Amino acid sequence: MLRVSLLKRRTGFTLAASFAAPTPGVIGLFGRSGSGKTTLIDMIAGLLPPDEGEVQLTGSVLTDTQRHIAVAPERRRIGYVFQDSRLFPHLSVAGNLSYGEKRARAVSHYIRFEEVVELLGLGPLLARRPHQLSGGERQRVALGRALLSQPQLLLLDEPLASLDVARREEVLPYLERLRDWLSIPMVYVSHQFDEVLRLATYLVLLEHGEVLAAGRVDEMSLRPELRAVVAPDLVGAVLDGLVTAVDTAGGTVELAIGSGKLQVSLREVTAGARVRVQLLARDIILATEPIHGLSVRNALRGTVTEITPEEAASVLVKVDVGGPIVLARITEGARAALRLAPGDAVWALVKAVSTRGHAFRLFGAPARAL
């Protein structure tokens, strides 16, 4: 468990943030620019002293202002990956990685050099200098250096912010591999919701220096506090589905979602894997009876639990599909024509399914898939 309760006052801005998140896993620290995300993780790392508060990681106290405890940054065993890679320009990739190893001389090396090279695909780059690398490659090396310091916590401060879309897509799969193959707790800072959605297992929503809400990603995807921060087109339910069948030739899998099934396009997944999907509210059509003769292949039977008015004469409808909740955005006119009300049986027709995070290992299972 990572427990954080910190206060920092600056001219024109006060950060007063508290949360307790389960570990291992990826804690997504999400919020608009200027919400205090970097200030918060700098205090977790010990780089910035808080005015008041405490930080605990798996029972170990790193900061406690009341008891005058402030473990030095170099003794916290926290790896920090910044927006810019901050590699040593005079060292090769291998030399930069070895620097991370040297920082961990006093602790047991549970992550080996060879593992990191394989995990992050750094083999072909070992002899190069930083100026010979792309932005995505430099961030992969920075990740490797942080891992080889044998951290008990990894902090990533918008590590993809300086990269273009192509380089971001290059690095994201490696971050997923870190999440799925190692049991190192991570705090991932971003103001890009798609990154957090793809990587995080637990979400902390920060706004104006305060934690508005925190919880599992699937729970948070339904919270009004999150809907107030993300763009309307990104509002939707996040669900974890179990792969029950695989069509290798067609490149599709069948997922068990609540009491129903979804077919999604996904490769390199085996039966029994868990897959995160996002069903955007804009992509859900509601029907009050079974529909036949449509190109839409996915339909989940459920019950309306809540209807919330929105702007532009639309409403957001919550539908229980056998445990999980799906969100659908429809017009007020459509709601009136269907006479929808809580308790009504409906079919949620899914126009598009976005798989997020690909197949991922459940946390708590043994790590080391290398």
Residue frames relative to the residue before (quaternion, step in Angstrom):
aa qw qx qy qz dx dy dz
M 1.0000 0.0000 0.0000 0.0000 0.00 0.00 0.00
L 0.1913 -0.7376 0.6358 0.1227 3.56 -1.04 0.85
R 0.0628 -0.7997 0.5970 -0.0119 3.56 -0.60 1.20
V 0.0025 0.8042 -0.5900 0.0714 3.54 -0.73 1.13
S 0.1546 0.7398 -0.6468 0.1019 3.55 -0.98 0.93
L 0.1589 0.8297 -0.4972 0.1982 3.55 -0.04 1.34
L 0.1297 -0.7656 0.6278 0.0536 3.52 -1.21 0.76
K 0.0855 0.7750 -0.6216 0.0750 3.55 -0.92 0.97
R 0.1595 -0.7915 0.5868 0.0620 3.55 -0.74 1.11
R 0.0321 0.7635 -0.6441 0.0341 3.52 -0.96 0.95
T 0.6701 -0.4908 0.3510 0.4323 3.57 -1.21 0.37
G 0.8511 0.1015 -0.1029 0.5047 3.56 -0.64 1.12
F 0.7863 0.2181 -0.1327 0.5626 3.59 1.21 0.00
T 0.0474 -0.7772 0.6272 0.0183 3.55 -1.03 0.86
L 0.1625 -0.7617 0.6205 0.0919 3.55 -0.91 0.96
A 0.0874 0.7614 -0.6354 0.0949 3.55 -0.78 1.09
A 0.1472 0.8317 -0.5029 0.1838 3.53 0.16 1.35
S 0.0323 0.7823 -0.6204 0.0454 3.54 -1.00 0.92
F 0.2241 0.7434 -0.6158 0.1334 3.55 -1.05 0.84
A 0.1631 -0.7356 0.6454 0.1260 3.54 -1.34 0.34
A 0.0252 -0.8296 0.5557 -0.0483 3.57 -0.47 1.22
P 0.4949 -0.6695 0.4628 0.3043 3.60 -1.00 0.78
T 0.0953 -0.7624 0.6368 0.0637 3.52 -1.21 0.63
P 0.5322 -0.1605 -0.8303 -0.0405 1.54 -2.25 1.17
G 0.2796 0.7241 -0.5975 0.2010 3.50 -1.37 0.22
V 0.4597 -0.6414 0.5288 0.3124 3.54 -1.33 -0.02
I 0.1902 -0.7722 0.6013 0.0771 3.55 -0.61 1.21
G 0.2065 -0.7862 0.5734 0.1028 3.56 -0.45 1.19
L 0.1341 -0.7650 0.6273 0.0568 3.58 -0.68 1.13
F 0.0195 0.8535 -0.5091 0.1093 3.53 -0.08 1.38
G 0.3313 0.7225 -0.5659 0.2192 3.54 -1.06 0.80
R 0.6552 -0.5063 0.3832 0.4093 3.53 -1.29 0.26
S 0.6375 -0.4868 0.4149 0.4296 3.56 -1.27 0.27
G 0.7897 0.2914 -0.2305 0.4882 3.55 -0.93 0.94
S 0.5086 0.6686 -0.4192 0.3443 3.59 1.24 0.10
G 0.6169 -0.5875 0.3303 0.4065 3.60 1.27 -0.14
K 0.3346 0.7866 -0.4738 0.2118 3.58 1.24 0.22
T 0.7019 0.4546 -0.2785 0.4722 3.60 0.80 -0.98
T 0.6043 0.5479 -0.3534 0.4580 3.59 1.02 -0.74
L 0.6653 0.5183 -0.3039 0.4431 3.57 0.93 -0.90
I 0.7316 0.4107 -0.2764 0.4687 3.62 0.75 -0.89
D 0.5581 0.5699 -0.3990 0.4522 3.60 1.18 -0.40
M 0.6588 0.4806 -0.3099 0.4888 3.59 1.06 -0.68
I 0.6060 0.5345 -0.3555 0.4699 3.61 1.07 -0.67
A 0.6935 0.4803 -0.2655 0.4668 3.57 1.00 -0.86
G 0.4797 -0.6684 0.4431 0.3561 3.60 1.19 -0.39
L 0.4808 0.6782 -0.4311 0.3508 3.59 1.28 0.17
L 0.7649 0.2031 -0.1090 0.6015 3.58 1.25 -0.47
P 0.3325 -0.7606 0.5146 0.2150 3.61 -0.62 1.03
P 0.3804 -0.7131 0.5300 0.2567 3.62 -0.92 0.79
D 0.5396 -0.5779 0.4866 0.3716 3.54 -1.26 0.28
E 0.7721 -0.0564 0.0513 0.6309 3.54 1.12 -0.76
G 0.5936 0.6358 -0.4075 0.2782 3.53 -1.29 0.29
E 0.2899 -0.7458 0.5776 0.1616 3.49 -1.39 -0.11
V 0.1443 -0.7368 0.6533 0.0975 3.50 -1.39 0.45
Q 0.0064 0.7824 -0.6222 0.0272 3.56 -0.88 1.01
L 0.0683 -0.7785 0.6235 0.0247 3.55 -1.05 0.84
T 0.8315 -0.1445 0.0241 0.5358 3.56 -0.59 1.24
G 0.7719 -0.3826 0.1766 0.4760 3.55 0.90 0.97
S 0.6244 0.5215 -0.3468 0.4668 3.59 1.22 -0.27
V 0.3337 -0.7450 0.5461 0.1880 3.57 -0.85 0.99
L 0.1660 -0.7935 0.5815 0.0685 3.56 -0.71 1.12
T 0.7822 0.0362 -0.0015 0.6220 3.56 1.14 -0.73
D 0.1843 0.7393 -0.6393 0.1042 3.55 -1.06 0.81
T 0.2721 -0.8115 0.4930 0.1560 3.56 -0.12 1.26
Q 0.6208 0.5479 -0.3554 0.4337 3.61 1.05 -0.61
R 0.7496 0.3493 -0.1930 0.5281 3.57 1.05 -0.78
H 0.4272 -0.7317 0.4343 0.3057 3.58 1.33 0.18
I 0.3898 0.6814 -0.5102 0.3513 3.56 0.95 0.96
A 0.1617 0.7571 -0.6181 0.1363 3.54 -0.84 1.03
V 0.1969 -0.7963 0.5647 0.0908 3.56 0.03 1.31
A 0.5118 -0.6600 0.4564 0.3070 3.59 -0.87 0.94
P 0.6274 -0.5762 0.3607 0.3799 3.61 -1.01 0.75
E 0.6972 0.4854 -0.2862 0.4432 3.59 0.90 -0.90
R 0.6939 0.4501 -0.2795 0.4875 3.60 1.23 -0.29
R 0.5411 0.6449 -0.3928 0.3702 3.60 1.27 -0.03
R 0.2751 -0.7713 0.5167 0.2497 3.57 1.21 -0.37
I 0.4037 0.6686 -0.5010 0.3728 3.51 0.81 1.13
G 0.2453 -0.7509 0.5975 0.1378 3.56 -0.83 1.03
Y 0.1181 -0.8033 0.5836 0.0175 3.56 -0.90 0.97
V 0.0673 -0.7733 0.6303 0.0175 3.58 -0.78 1.07
F 0.2619 -0.8061 0.5205 0.1033 3.55 -0.57 1.25
Q 0.7010 -0.4320 0.3454 0.4503 3.57 -1.33 0.04
D 0.7300 0.2444 -0.1708 0.6150 3.55 1.07 -0.75
S 0.6045 -0.6486 0.3355 0.3183 3.55 -0.95 0.92
R 0.1597 -0.8317 0.5131 0.1398 3.62 1.16 -0.64
L 0.2413 0.7663 -0.5488 0.2313 3.56 0.91 0.95
F 0.5150 -0.6071 0.4969 0.3454 3.57 -1.25 0.44
P 0.3798 -0.7733 0.4527 0.2298 3.62 -0.43 1.16
H 0.6838 0.5003 -0.2952 0.4415 3.61 1.10 -0.60
L 0.6689 0.4706 -0.2991 0.4916 3.59 1.28 -0.11
S 0.5088 -0.6117 0.5072 0.3313 3.54 -1.21 0.54
V 0.6948 -0.4141 0.3508 0.4719 3.57 -1.29 0.00
A 0.6530 0.5087 -0.3147 0.4645 3.58 0.93 -0.88
G 0.6585 0.5138 -0.3091 0.4548 3.57 1.01 -0.77
N 0.6382 0.5130 -0.3223 0.4750 3.56 1.03 -0.76
L 0.6484 0.5035 -0.3193 0.4734 3.58 1.00 -0.78
S 0.6584 0.5179 -0.3122 0.4481 3.57 0.94 -0.85
Y 0.5710 0.5781 -0.3849 0.4378 3.57 1.14 -0.56
G 0.6286 0.5290 -0.3320 0.4634 3.57 1.04 -0.75
E 0.6332 0.5279 -0.3243 0.4639 3.58 1.03 -0.77
K 0.6561 0.5290 -0.3193 0.4333 3.58 0.93 -0.88
R 0.6185 0.5528 -0.3440 0.4400 3.59 1.10 -0.66
A 0.7398 0.4148 -0.2130 0.4850 3.59 1.18 -0.52
R 0.2198 0.8208 -0.5075 0.1426 3.60 1.12 0.52
A 0.7292 0.4689 -0.2517 0.4303 3.59 0.96 -0.84
V 0.7197 0.4044 -0.2550 0.5034 3.60 1.22 -0.11
S 0.6264 -0.5388 0.4077 0.3888 3.53 -1.29 0.38
H 0.3450 -0.7454 0.5377 0.1902 3.57 -0.92 0.94
Y 0.0292 -0.8267 0.5615 -0.0207 3.54 -0.03 1.31
I 0.6891 0.3322 -0.2637 0.5876 3.60 1.31 -0.11
R 0.2252 -0.8120 0.5293 0.0986 3.58 -0.53 1.18
F 0.6736 -0.5061 0.3772 0.3844 3.52 -1.30 0.58
E 0.6841 0.4996 -0.2904 0.4450 3.58 0.83 -1.01
E 0.6235 0.5443 -0.3367 0.4490 3.57 1.05 -0.74
V 0.6730 0.5000 -0.2958 0.4577 3.55 0.89 -0.95
V 0.6324 0.5330 -0.3304 0.4548 3.58 0.98 -0.84
E 0.6884 0.4624 -0.2841 0.4813 3.58 0.95 -0.85
L 0.6488 0.5498 -0.3160 0.4207 3.56 0.90 -0.95
L 0.7923 0.3112 -0.1346 0.5073 3.58 0.92 -0.95
G 0.4614 -0.7193 0.4278 0.2944 3.59 1.25 0.19
L 0.3497 0.7861 -0.4434 0.2513 3.56 1.05 0.80
G 0.3693 0.7783 -0.4575 0.2202 3.59 1.25 -0.14
P 0.7328 0.4265 -0.2635 0.4600 3.64 0.72 -0.96
L 0.6911 0.5109 -0.2689 0.4348 3.60 1.22 -0.33
L 0.4378 0.7692 -0.4237 0.1929 3.58 1.20 -0.39
A 0.7302 0.4314 -0.2485 0.4680 3.61 0.98 -0.75
R 0.5730 0.6194 -0.3812 0.3777 3.60 1.20 -0.23
R 0.4046 -0.6569 0.5746 0.2733 3.51 -1.38 0.37
P 0.6923 -0.5036 0.3079 0.4150 3.63 -1.14 0.48
H 0.6602 0.5203 -0.3311 0.4287 3.62 0.95 -0.76
Q 0.6549 0.5007 -0.3053 0.4766 3.59 1.27 -0.27
L 0.6240 0.5498 -0.3241 0.4510 3.58 1.29 0.06
S 0.4884 -0.6049 0.5302 0.3384 3.54 -1.26 0.42
G 0.6821 -0.4761 0.3440 0.4356 3.58 -1.25 0.24
G 0.6559 0.5119 -0.3097 0.4602 3.58 0.98 -0.81
E 0.6499 0.5111 -0.3156 0.4657 3.57 1.01 -0.79
R 0.6338 0.5266 -0.3378 0.4549 3.59 1.01 -0.77
Q 0.6650 0.4931 -0.3172 0.4626 3.60 0.95 -0.79
R 0.6131 0.5305 -0.3535 0.4666 3.60 1.08 -0.59
V 0.6434 0.5010 -0.3244 0.4794 3.58 1.02 -0.76
A 0.6331 0.5253 -0.3325 0.4612 3.59 1.00 -0.80
L 0.6217 0.5259 -0.3329 0.4755 3.58 1.05 -0.73
G 0.6667 0.5108 -0.3000 0.4522 3.56 0.93 -0.93
R 0.6414 0.5178 -0.3265 0.4625 3.58 0.96 -0.83
A 0.6554 0.5048 -0.3135 0.4662 3.59 0.97 -0.84
L 0.6524 0.5194 -0.3177 0.4514 3.60 0.97 -0.80
L 0.6964 0.4874 -0.2819 0.4449 3.57 0.96 -0.83
S 0.5488 0.5630 -0.4160 0.4569 3.58 1.27 0.05
Q 0.4063 -0.7499 0.4342 0.2898 3.58 1.40 0.15
P 0.1269 0.8449 -0.5124 0.0864 3.61 0.80 0.98
Q 0.3545 -0.6827 0.5846 0.2578 3.53 -1.29 0.41
L 0.7579 0.1105 -0.1028 0.6347 3.55 1.38 -0.09
L 0.1650 -0.7792 0.5992 0.0808 3.56 -1.00 0.87
L 0.1453 -0.7819 0.6040 0.0509 3.57 -0.80 1.10
L 0.0502 -0.7941 0.6058 -0.0038 3.57 -0.82 1.01
D 0.1420 -0.8228 0.5496 0.0281 3.54 -0.36 1.31
E 0.7760 -0.3354 0.1639 0.5084 3.57 -0.04 1.35
P 0.0434 0.8630 -0.5025 0.0284 3.61 0.77 0.99
L 0.7123 0.4297 -0.2631 0.4886 3.61 1.19 -0.29
A 0.4089 0.7636 -0.4417 0.2335 3.59 1.29 -0.12
S 0.7296 0.4348 -0.2475 0.4663 3.60 1.00 -0.74
L 0.6170 0.5726 -0.3348 0.4235 3.60 1.28 -0.03
D 0.4695 -0.6363 0.5172 0.3273 3.55 -1.17 0.52
V 0.7464 -0.4287 0.2588 0.4384 3.57 -1.30 0.24
A 0.6592 0.5199 -0.3185 0.4401 3.59 0.90 -0.88
R 0.6827 0.4718 -0.2905 0.4764 3.60 0.92 -0.88
R 0.5940 0.5510 -0.3659 0.4580 3.61 1.09 -0.66
E 0.6824 0.4818 -0.2899 0.4671 3.57 0.89 -0.91
E 0.5955 0.5571 -0.3552 0.4569 3.57 1.22 -0.46
V 0.7396 0.4375 -0.2260 0.4589 3.58 0.93 -0.93
L 0.5870 0.6361 -0.3720 0.3353 3.61 0.97 -0.80
P 0.6531 0.5047 -0.3506 0.4425 3.65 0.85 -0.74
Y 0.6362 0.5164 -0.3394 0.4620 3.61 1.06 -0.63
L 0.6224 0.5158 -0.3437 0.4780 3.58 1.06 -0.66
E 0.6188 0.5299 -0.3364 0.4724 3.58 1.07 -0.69
R 0.6432 0.5160 -0.3292 0.4600 3.57 1.00 -0.77
L 0.6069 0.5364 -0.3562 0.4659 3.58 1.05 -0.70
R 0.6670 0.5122 -0.2968 0.4524 3.56 0.90 -0.94
D 0.7640 0.4266 -0.2118 0.4354 3.56 0.82 -1.02
W 0.7658 0.4020 -0.1978 0.4614 3.59 1.05 -0.69
L 0.7562 0.2942 -0.1872 0.5536 3.58 1.16 -0.43
S 0.3590 -0.7421 0.5274 0.2057 3.56 -1.11 0.61
I 0.3387 0.7311 -0.5178 0.2874 3.58 1.04 0.76
P 0.4244 -0.6839 0.5211 0.2841 3.62 -0.74 0.92
M 0.0726 -0.8004 0.5948 0.0163 3.56 -0.99 0.84
V 0.1656 -0.7155 0.6645 0.1381 3.52 -1.26 0.60
Y 0.0960 -0.8138 0.5731 0.0005 3.55 -0.53 1.23
V 0.1823 -0.8052 0.5615 0.0561 3.56 -0.54 1.25
S 0.2307 0.7678 -0.5756 0.1611 3.56 -0.89 0.92
H 0.2417 -0.7164 0.6200 0.2096 3.53 -1.32 0.34
Q 0.5479 0.5553 -0.4051 0.4768 3.57 1.33 0.36
F 0.3566 -0.7847 0.4633 0.2062 3.57 -0.30 1.24
D 0.6238 0.5545 -0.3637 0.4136 3.61 0.99 -0.69
E 0.6218 0.5274 -0.3453 0.4647 3.62 1.08 -0.64
V 0.6689 0.4976 -0.2982 0.4647 3.56 0.87 -0.98
L 0.6493 0.5280 -0.3093 0.4516 3.55 0.95 -0.91
R 0.6872 0.4962 -0.2828 0.4490 3.57 0.97 -0.83
L 0.7990 0.3563 -0.1503 0.4605 3.58 0.99 -0.82
A 0.7127 0.5274 -0.2799 0.3683 3.57 0.86 -0.97
T 0.2651 -0.7198 0.6152 0.1819 3.52 -1.32 0.50
Y 0.7592 0.1471 -0.0841 0.6284 3.57 1.26 -0.43
L 0.1787 -0.8195 0.5421 0.0505 3.57 -0.88 0.94
V 0.1031 -0.7540 0.6471 0.0447 3.55 -1.02 0.96
L 0.1914 -0.8005 0.5634 0.0716 3.57 -0.61 1.18
L 0.0922 -0.8142 0.5731 -0.0120 3.56 -0.57 1.24
E 0.0868 0.7820 -0.6105 0.0912 3.56 -0.92 0.95
H 0.8451 -0.0358 -0.0176 0.5332 3.58 -0.80 1.08
G 0.7302 -0.4667 0.2390 0.4381 3.58 0.93 0.91
E 0.6906 0.4281 -0.2825 0.5099 3.60 1.24 0.16
V 0.4389 -0.6517 0.5439 0.2947 3.56 -1.19 0.57
L 0.2741 -0.7831 0.5405 0.1394 3.56 -0.52 1.22
A 0.7735 -0.1410 0.1371 0.6025 3.57 1.02 -0.83
A 0.0373 -0.7795 0.6250 0.0182 3.56 -1.25 0.47
G 0.3276 0.7343 -0.5501 0.2253 3.54 -1.09 0.72
R 0.7225 -0.3751 0.3187 0.4855 3.55 -1.31 -0.15
V 0.6279 -0.5764 0.3659 0.3738 3.55 -1.10 0.71
D 0.6525 0.5120 -0.3350 0.4470 3.61 0.92 -0.80
E 0.6529 0.4986 -0.3148 0.4754 3.59 1.00 -0.76
M 0.6854 0.5069 -0.2862 0.4375 3.56 0.90 -0.96
S 0.5938 0.5885 -0.3718 0.4035 3.60 1.08 -0.61
L 0.6938 0.4587 -0.2649 0.4879 3.59 1.24 -0.39
R 0.5532 0.6579 -0.3787 0.3432 3.59 1.25 -0.27
P 0.5025 -0.6575 0.4658 0.3133 3.61 -0.95 0.81
E 0.5788 0.5867 -0.3833 0.4170 3.62 1.11 -0.58
L 0.6682 0.4771 -0.3017 0.4846 3.59 1.02 -0.77
R 0.6381 0.5368 -0.3327 0.4405 3.57 0.96 -0.81
A 0.6361 0.5376 -0.3285 0.4455 3.59 1.14 -0.60
V 0.7087 0.4579 -0.2511 0.4743 3.59 1.20 -0.48
V 0.7242 0.4198 -0.2535 0.4847 3.61 0.90 -0.88
A 0.6194 -0.5327 0.4208 0.3943 3.54 -1.28 0.36
P 0.6240 -0.5785 0.3674 0.3754 3.63 -1.02 0.72
D 0.6605 0.5228 -0.3162 0.4363 3.59 1.02 -0.75
L 0.6794 0.4782 -0.2950 0.4719 3.61 1.23 -0.32
V 0.4692 0.6667 -0.4524 0.3615 3.59 1.26 0.02
G 0.3630 0.7155 -0.5362 0.2623 3.55 -0.84 0.98
A 0.5576 -0.6132 0.4520 0.3299 3.52 -1.28 0.35
V 0.2276 -0.7332 0.6268 0.1335 3.54 -1.12 0.80
L 0.0016 0.8111 -0.5820 0.0584 3.55 -0.76 1.09
D 0.3031 -0.7147 0.5969 0.2026 3.54 -1.22 0.57
G 0.1006 -0.8182 0.5659 0.0170 3.58 -0.68 1.12
L 0.3731 -0.7051 0.5615 0.2198 3.55 -1.21 0.60
V 0.3954 -0.7111 0.5304 0.2382 3.59 -0.81 1.03
T 0.1055 -0.8233 0.5573 0.0210 3.56 -0.60 1.17
A 0.7932 0.0407 -0.0244 0.6071 3.60 1.21 -0.40
V 0.1721 -0.7837 0.5930 0.0681 3.55 -1.13 0.74
D 0.1367 -0.7530 0.6401 0.0679 3.56 -0.94 0.99
T 0.2471 -0.8180 0.5033 0.1284 3.56 0.05 1.32
A 0.6658 0.5157 -0.3103 0.4411 3.58 0.91 -0.92
G 0.7494 0.3958 -0.2185 0.4837 3.58 0.92 -0.86
G 0.4017 -0.7396 0.4573 0.2872 3.58 1.26 -0.23
T 0.5881 0.5564 -0.3810 0.4466 3.58 1.10 0.67
V 0.1730 -0.7518 0.6226 0.1314 3.53 -1.31 0.34
E 0.3472 -0.6948 0.5846 0.2346 3.53 -1.30 0.42
L 0.1469 -0.7977 0.5831 0.0450 3.54 -0.84 1.06
A 0.3276 -0.6921 0.6047 0.2189 3.52 -1.12 0.76
I 0.0158 0.7830 -0.6178 0.0713 3.56 -0.64 1.21
G 0.8091 -0.0876 0.0303 0.5804 3.59 -0.31 1.17
S 0.7758 -0.2776 0.2321 0.5169 3.56 -0.73 -1.06
G 0.6932 0.4657 -0.2725 0.4779 3.59 1.26 0.09
K 0.4125 -0.6773 0.5544 0.2523 3.52 -1.39 -0.15
L 0.1182 -0.7559 0.6382 0.0854 3.53 -1.25 0.61
Q 0.2227 -0.7278 0.6269 0.1666 3.54 -1.14 0.66
V 0.0225 0.8059 -0.5889 0.0570 3.57 -0.75 1.06
S 0.4913 -0.6343 0.5105 0.3094 3.53 -1.23 0.54
L 0.2966 0.7354 -0.5528 0.2561 3.56 -0.54 1.16
R 0.1583 -0.7955 0.5820 0.0588 3.56 -0.90 0.96
E 0.8060 0.2975 -0.2242 0.4601 3.54 -1.38 0.22
V 0.5375 0.5639 -0.4286 0.4576 3.55 0.98 0.94
T 0.2484 -0.7783 0.5620 0.1289 3.56 -0.99 0.83
A 0.6338 -0.5155 0.4090 0.4065 3.56 -1.24 0.43
G 0.7389 0.3707 -0.2971 0.4778 3.56 -0.96 0.89
A 0.5541 0.5920 -0.4010 0.4263 3.61 1.25 -0.26
R 0.3344 -0.7064 0.5798 0.2302 3.54 -1.26 0.41
V 0.1142 -0.7986 0.5909 0.0036 3.53 -0.93 0.98
R 0.3124 -0.7312 0.5747 0.1934 3.56 -0.95 0.86
V 0.0333 -0.7843 0.6195 0.0079 3.55 -0.95 0.91
Q 0.2057 -0.7365 0.6260 0.1530 3.52 -1.26 0.50
L 0.1349 -0.7609 0.6318 0.0606 3.56 -0.86 1.02
L 0.2689 -0.7915 0.5303 0.1410 3.56 -0.25 1.29
A 0.5654 -0.6325 0.4162 0.3272 3.55 -0.98 0.90
R 0.6460 0.5384 -0.3228 0.4344 3.57 1.07 -0.69
D 0.7043 0.4715 -0.2496 0.4683 3.59 1.23 -0.49
I 0.5988 0.5550 -0.3602 0.4514 3.59 1.25 0.21
I 0.1382 -0.7556 0.6373 0.0614 3.55 -0.95 0.99
L 0.2301 -0.7831 0.5637 0.1266 3.58 -0.91 0.88
A 0.0445 -0.7709 0.6353 0.0083 3.54 -1.10 0.85
T 0.3869 -0.7381 0.5061 0.2222 3.57 -1.06 0.69
E 0.7562 0.1706 -0.1641 0.6100 3.56 1.31 0.18
P 0.6570 -0.5099 0.3500 0.4311 3.62 -1.16 0.42
I 0.2344 -0.7725 0.5804 0.1071 3.55 -1.04 0.89
H 0.0899 -0.7877 0.6087 0.0300 3.58 -0.99 0.87
G 0.7819 0.3682 -0.2477 0.4379 3.54 -1.25 0.42
L 0.5502 0.5791 -0.4168 0.4337 3.59 1.13 0.64
S 0.5403 -0.6138 0.4620 0.3434 3.56 -1.24 0.43
V 0.5358 0.6073 -0.4081 0.4214 3.59 1.24 -0.33
R 0.2413 -0.8283 0.4961 0.0978 3.59 -0.52 1.19
N 0.7350 0.4154 -0.2249 0.4866 3.56 1.16 -0.54
A 0.1007 0.7730 -0.6195 0.0927 3.56 -0.86 1.01
L 0.1244 -0.7892 0.6002 0.0382 3.56 -0.83 1.04
R 0.3131 -0.7486 0.5549 0.1834 3.56 -0.76 1.05
G 0.1429 0.8117 -0.5526 0.1237 3.57 -0.86 0.92
T 0.4308 -0.6687 0.5471 0.2608 3.50 -1.40 -0.21
V 0.4536 -0.6718 0.5137 0.2813 3.59 -0.92 0.91
T 0.1360 -0.8120 0.5648 0.0569 3.57 -0.81 1.02
E 0.8074 -0.0152 0.0509 0.5876 3.60 1.11 -0.58
I 0.1002 -0.7650 0.6336 0.0573 3.56 -1.15 0.70
T 0.0741 -0.8209 0.5659 -0.0181 3.58 -0.62 1.21
P 0.4019 -0.7098 0.5173 0.2588 3.63 -0.70 0.99
E 0.1144 -0.7670 0.6283 0.0618 3.55 -1.16 0.74
E 0.6651 -0.4668 0.3792 0.4427 3.53 -1.32 -0.08
A 0.7942 0.3221 -0.2373 0.4574 3.55 -1.37 0.18
A 0.6055 -0.6203 0.3453 0.3596 3.59 1.00 0.91
S 0.5236 0.5907 -0.4454 0.4226 3.57 0.97 0.87
V 0.2214 -0.7479 0.6077 0.1494 3.53 -1.33 0.29
L 0.3058 -0.7133 0.5981 0.1999 3.54 -1.25 0.54
V 0.1532 -0.8124 0.5619 0.0280 3.53 -0.63 1.21
K 0.2298 -0.7501 0.6066 0.1289 3.57 -0.89 0.99
V 0.0613 -0.8006 0.5960 -0.0113 3.55 -0.85 1.04
D 0.2791 -0.7408 0.5924 0.1496 3.57 -0.79 1.07
V 0.1061 -0.8219 0.5592 0.0213 3.58 -0.56 1.20
G 0.7675 -0.3242 0.1710 0.5258 3.54 1.02 0.82
G 0.7792 -0.1600 0.0838 0.6002 3.55 1.11 0.72
P 0.7411 0.3185 -0.1989 0.5566 3.61 0.58 -1.08
I 0.3246 -0.7317 0.5726 0.1772 3.54 -1.27 0.58
V 0.1599 -0.7570 0.6289 0.0771 3.56 -1.03 0.91
L 0.2615 -0.7505 0.5885 0.1486 3.58 -1.11 0.78
A 0.0371 -0.7813 0.6230 0.0118 3.55 -1.01 0.85
R 0.1960 -0.7608 0.6069 0.1205 3.59 -0.94 0.90
I 0.0781 0.7814 -0.6120 0.0936 3.56 -0.67 1.14
T 0.5880 -0.5676 0.4227 0.3917 3.57 -1.23 0.26
E 0.6069 -0.5406 0.4315 0.3914 3.54 -1.24 0.42
G 0.6100 0.5572 -0.3466 0.4442 3.57 1.11 -0.67
A 0.6536 0.4994 -0.3114 0.4758 3.57 1.00 -0.82
R 0.6355 0.5246 -0.3396 0.4534 3.58 0.99 -0.79
A 0.6669 0.5007 -0.3022 0.4618 3.56 0.96 -0.88
A 0.6547 0.5183 -0.3195 0.4480 3.58 0.97 -0.86
L 0.7098 0.4262 -0.2472 0.5034 3.58 1.07 -0.76
R 0.2988 -0.7776 0.4889 0.2589 3.57 1.34 -0.28
L 0.1842 0.8217 -0.5153 0.1588 3.53 1.04 0.86
A 0.0914 0.7618 -0.6362 0.0808 3.52 -1.11 0.83
P 0.6425 -0.5079 0.3823 0.4277 3.61 -1.15 0.44
G 0.7310 0.3749 -0.3133 0.4764 3.53 -0.96 0.97
D 0.5703 0.6067 -0.3838 0.3992 3.59 1.22 -0.35
A 0.4152 -0.6683 0.5592 0.2612 3.55 -1.18 0.68
V 0.0363 0.7941 -0.6042 0.0548 3.58 -0.93 0.92
W 0.3019 -0.6836 0.6192 0.2409 3.50 -1.41 0.14
A 0.2396 -0.7612 0.5897 0.1245 3.57 -0.78 1.07
L 0.1638 -0.7888 0.5895 0.0587 3.55 -0.45 1.26
V 0.2229 -0.8101 0.5365 0.0790 3.54 -0.61 1.19
K 0.2866 -0.7869 0.5251 0.1510 3.58 -0.45 1.22
A 0.8020 0.0010 0.0426 0.5959 3.59 1.02 -0.79
V 0.1695 -0.7634 0.6172 0.0865 3.53 -1.12 0.76
S 0.1589 -0.7828 0.5965 0.0787 3.56 -0.78 1.02
T 0.2308 -0.7660 0.5841 0.1372 3.59 -0.62 1.11
R 0.1119 -0.8013 0.5875 0.0179 3.53 -0.84 1.02
G 0.8318 0.2047 -0.1485 0.4942 3.54 -0.89 0.91
H 0.3641 -0.7440 0.4839 0.2823 3.57 1.29 -0.02
A 0.7128 -0.3679 0.2952 0.5190 3.59 -1.09 -0.57
F 0.0192 -0.8256 0.5640 -0.0043 3.60 -0.79 0.86
R 0.5147 -0.6379 0.4897 0.2972 3.51 -1.19 0.70
L 0.4756 -0.6471 0.5089 0.3098 3.55 -1.02 0.76
F 0.4513 -0.6911 0.4880 0.2839 3.57 -0.84 0.92
G 0.6643 0.4363 -0.3818 0.4718 3.51 -1.04 0.86
A 0.5886 0.5225 -0.3726 0.4916 3.59 1.25 -0.32
P 0.6567 -0.5227 0.3440 0.4210 3.59 -1.14 0.46
A 0.3797 -0.7078 0.5480 0.2335 3.57 -0.96 0.84
R 0.6607 0.5322 -0.3881 0.3601 3.50 -1.37 -0.34
A 0.1440 0.7723 -0.5994 0.1536 3.55 0.15 1.32
L 0.4385 0.7059 -0.4553 0.3194 3.57 1.26 0.14
